[in-house]
């Protein structure tokens, strides 16, 4: 029996905790800092996910057998290395490997070096030089802050004025701080966006079931980028032929590249893809479960998540037979008024019992906390209304029915999650 610690407090971490608790090997589940939903199924402590010394101390006190790192920032800060120094196994890439998400330029160079399909790109460290190259690949112009920016550091400028504003924001006003010291400009890939999460150790890369998420705040892929407004699994665009092509042209070359570059990656690799007329191309790598893809994907996992994670940490992933449900899953994100900009907090949430007693429905908490006995909003993305269905349409209908029963002032969600949208 194992004591397990999950680090993080969003919808991704709630879904990880929910799935871990289905393992018979769990003795006690802990989470820092957690949220109101996680607090109902795990022991939570009010420790920031970025306070690595305190997390290490807490893990020692609770005799943790495995720590699972949810968010990208502590991974980039080296939390896995620090936990391993004190003898605690950790699921997630070490600091060296975490640069794959922590630096867009690092990843683009990796992709180019190993001939992995991706968009053309150029790097800029000078605002003046970047301004001279506005529209270099035409429009939309993809402008990315190199460093971590909470999923918001990418702008698709539709014209020169929008490009100039993005440059002013990132390199002039430094809205993302040092993350904008280097800017990556890419050609805009046309096609349908999809996501593939993979378990990875030093010897194997094993894709999970496919998923699609929706980054823009409004219907029809309009408005600014967010952390993700909904997801479904499996992706409607994936075929056995496409999955084989992704494995042959992207995933296996990535694993080989890790080995050649001495990147001993262990954890989850999130591969953001654009399915173009010229085949699949990599948009981005992330070092961890995607959010809200994880909510839909883990609902369909039939195998023991704890066993898989332990196998990854021990470099025994190839020995795992991972099984998935044929059922479909859809997740609708309910967001706060004003998100992804500034938003109010502390608004009471009702209807949180709407999924009780129905095994096909789950409410995953993201930006929530307790205020006395009340559950109130504390983040931009507040909740995920998730549902199973025998078919995609059934899962989608159930998820929207569930979302309609949850209320807080200013709540909003997209109405087209589960529909297929090209990003053009």
N, C-alpha and C positions, 0 to 999 in steps of 0.2 A: 504493500500500500504506500502511495506516494503523496507527499505534500508538494503542491504545485502553486507557483506564484505567477499571475498574469500582470504585466506592467502596461498600464494605459487606462483610459476611462471613456472610450467612445463606443459606437455601435459595433465596430470590429471586435473590440475586446469583449463586449457582452456576448456576441455570437461565439467567440472562442470559448468563453467560460461555459456557456450553455452546452456546447458540444463536448467539452472536456468532462462535464459532470455525468455524461452518459457512459464514461469508462468505469468499469468495476475496480480499476486499480487506484482510483482517487481516494486518498484518506481525508485530506483537507484542502480546500481551494481558497486561495487568498488573491486579492487584487489591490493594486495601488495605482491611482487613487480610487478607481472605480466610478460608479454613478448610482443613481437610485435603483435602476433595474438590476445591476450587478450585485448591489448590496443585499438583494433578496436571495441570492444563490451562493454568495461567497463572502468571506470575511474581508472587509475593506479597511484600509488605513489611509488617512489623509496625508499622503506623501506624493509630491510631484513626480511625474514620470521622468523628469529630467534631473531629479536630485539623486544622483548615482550613489554618493556615499551613504545616504540614508536608506536607499533601497538595499544596498549590500548589507548594511547593519540589520535591517528588518529580515532579510532573507536568512541570515545566520541565526537570528533569534527564533524564527519559525521553523528552523531545520528543513529548509526547502530542498527538495530533490531535483526539481527542474523549474527554471524561470523562463517564461515565454514573453518575449518583448514585442509589444504591439506597434507602437508609433516609430516613425523614422528618426526623430530627433535624438532620443537616447541611443539608438543604434549608431548614428553618426558620431555621437560623443564618446562611444567606446564602452557602453555598459556591458556588452558580452565579455570583453577582455577583462573588465574589473571583476565581474562575478566569477569568471574562471580562475582568476588569481586567488580567490578565497575558497576555491574548491567547490563552487556551485555550478552545475551544468546549466547552460543557457541555450535556448532555441532562438537563433537569429544570427545574422552575419556579424563577424568581428569588425573592428573599426576600419581596417584596410579595405575590406569588401564593401562596407557601407558607403564608400565613395561612389558606388554605382548609382545611388540615388542622391547622394549629397552633392554631386557635381555633374551637371548635364554635359559639360565639356569632356570630363573623364569618360563618361559612357559613350559619347559620340566617337571619341578616339578609339575606345575598345571595339566598337562595332566596325569602324573603318579598318582597323588593324586585322580583324578576323573575317573580313568580307561578309559581314552579316547585313542583309538588306535594310536600309534606313534612308531617311531624307538627306539630300545634300545640305551642307551647313557651312557657316563661317563663324569665327569667334571674334569678339570685340571687347577691348578693355578701355577704349577711349570713346567718350561720348561724341566728340567731334568726328572721329573716323566712322562711327556708326551712322551718324547723321548724313554723311556723304554717301552711304550705301543704302539709304532708305529705298525700299522697293527692289532690292537686288534680285530677288527671286519672283518678283511680281506680287500680286495680292490675291488672297489675304497673305499678309506678311507675318510669319510666325516668329515671335520675339520671346525668348525664354531667359529669365534670370538663372544664372548658373547654379546657385545654391538652393537650399531648402527654403520654400516660401509657402508652406502649409497648403500645397495644392493650388495656389493662386498665382504662381509666378510665370504663367504663360498667357500671352496676349496674341490673339489673331486679329491684327490690324487690317481693316478693310480698305484703307486708303492712306495716303501720306500723312494726313492730319492725325489720324488715329495712331499711326506709327510714331509720329513725333511726340504725342502725348505719352505713349508707353515709354519711350526713351527718356523723356523728362521725368516721369514718375520713378523709373528704376534707377537711372544713373544721375539724375539731377536731384530730385527730392529724396531718393534712396528709401522708397517706401518699404523695400524688403531688406534694408540694411546692407550688410556686406554680401548678401546673396546676389546683389546686382552689380558687384564690382566687375564681373565678367558676364557678357551677354552672348548668348548663342542665337543666331538667326538661321532659320531653316526654310527650305522650300515647303510649301503647303501641300501635303499629300491629300489626294482626293480619293474617297471611297467610303467604306463603312468601318467605324471603330469597333474594336473588340478587345477583350482582355483574356489573358491566360495566366492563371496562377500555377506555379510549379513548386513541388517539394524538391530541394536540391541538397545533396551532400557532395563530398569530394569525388565520388565515383559515379553518381547517377543523377539524372534530372527526370522527374516524373510529373507530367502535367496533370493538374486536377481537371475537373469538368470545366468547360468553357463558360464564359459569362460576358454580358455586355453591361456597361454602366452609361450614365448620362451626365456629362459634366456641366452643361449650361443650365442656368437657373430657370429659364422659361421653356414652355412648349416649343416644339419644332426647332430645338437646338438654338434658341435665341438668348441674347443677354450674356453677362459675364460668366467666366468659369467658376465653378464651385469645387468643393471636395467630392461631389457626386450626389445626384438627386434621386437615384434609384438604380436598380439592377435586376437582371433576370439570368437564370441558368437553366438549360444550356443555351448558348447563343444561337439565334436563328440562322446566322450566316455560316456556321461551321458544318462542313461535310467531312466524311472520312478522308476524302482526297485532300482537302485543305489542311486537315489536322496532320496528315502525313507530310505535306509540304512544309508546314511550320516546324515539325520535328526535324526534318532533314536539313532545312535551310537556315533555321534560326536556333532551335533549342540545342541540338547536338553540337553545332559550331560554337554556341555559347559555353557549353560545358567544356569543350576542348580548349576554348580561349581561357577559361578560368584556370585550367590545368597548366597551360603554357605560360600564363602570366603569374603563376603561383598565388592565385586568389582562392584560398581554401574556403569557399562559400558553403555555409551550412545554414539552412533556414528555408524561407519562402522567397522565390523570385517572382515578382509580378511583371509580366511582359505586356506592355501596352502596344497594341497592333493596329495598323490601318490595312484593311483588306482592299487593295487597289486593283485596277485593271491589269497591273503588271505583277500581281501576286502580293503576299503579305509582307509588310515592312514594319520594323520596330519604331514606335514613337518614343517609348521611354522604358526604362527599367526602374522598378521600385524594389526595395529590400524586404518587403513584408507583405502580409495580406492586404489586399485592397479594401477600401471602404467606400461604397457599400456592396461590392462584389462578394465579399466574404459571407455576408448574411445569407445570400442566395445560394452560394456554392456549398457552404458547410451544412445547410439544411439537407443537401442531397448526398452527404457523405455517410455511407453505411458502415465504414470501418471505424476502429477505435483511434481517435485523433491523438490521444496520449501515446499510444504505441508507435504511431507514425513519427511523432515528434522525437521520441526517444531514439528511434532508429536513425533519424537524420543526425542527431547529435553524436551518435556512436558510429557514424559512417556505415550503416547497415540498411540504407534505404532500399537497395536492390533486393533485399530479402522480403520486403513487404508486398503483400497482395492487397491493393487498395480497391475497395468496392464502392460503387455509386448506385444510388436509386434511379430508377427510370422516371420518377415523378419530376415535375417541373416546379420551379420556385421563382417567385417575383417579390421584390422589395420596393416599397414606396417610401421615400424619405419625406418627413414632415419637417419643415424648416421654420425658423423664426422670421418675423417681419423684419425686412431690411437686409437679411442675409443675401449675398456674401459680403455686404458692407456691414456697417455697425448695426446692432440689433439690441432690443431690450432683453432683460433677463428677469427672472422671478415671477413669470406668469404661470398660474396654476394650470395643471394638465388634468383633464377628466377623460373618462372612458378607457382607462388603462386596464380594466377588467374585461375588455371586449374579446380578448382571445382566450379567456379562461375556459377550460373544459373542452376546447376544440384542438385536437392534436395537429390539425392542418394549419393552425394560425400561431404566429409568434410576434410579440412586440419587442423589438430590440431597442434598448435605450441608448442614446448617444449623449446629447447635451442636457442631462437632467440631474437634479439633486433634491434632497429632502429639505423642506422648510417646515420643521415640526413634523406633523403627520401628513402634510401635503407634499405632493411631488410637483416641482416647478421647473421651468426652463432655465438652463444655464449655459446654453451654447447656440450656435447658428443652426446646425443640424440637430434636431431635438430627438427624433424617434424614427425607427424604421418599421413600417407595417409589412410583415412578411407572410406569405402564404404558399402552401403546397397545392398542386392540382395534378390530376392525371394527364391533363393537356396544358399547353401554355396558356390558352385562352381562359381555362378554368382557374388556374393559379392567378392570372392577372385580375380576373373579376373578383376573386376572393380577397386579394390584397387591397383593392380599391374599396371594397365593402368594409374591410377592417379599418382602413384609413379614415373613412367617413364617420366612424364612431368615436374617434379620438379628437379632443378639442382643447385648444388653448388660444387665447387672444392673438390675432395676427398670424395664425398658422397658415402655411401655404405649401402646396406640392404641385409637381408637374402632373398633367393629365394624360401624358402620352408614354409613360414608362411601359416597356414591353412592345412598343411599336418600333418598326425598323426605320431609322433615319440615316440617310447619307449625310456626311458632314459638309458637303459642298454647299 
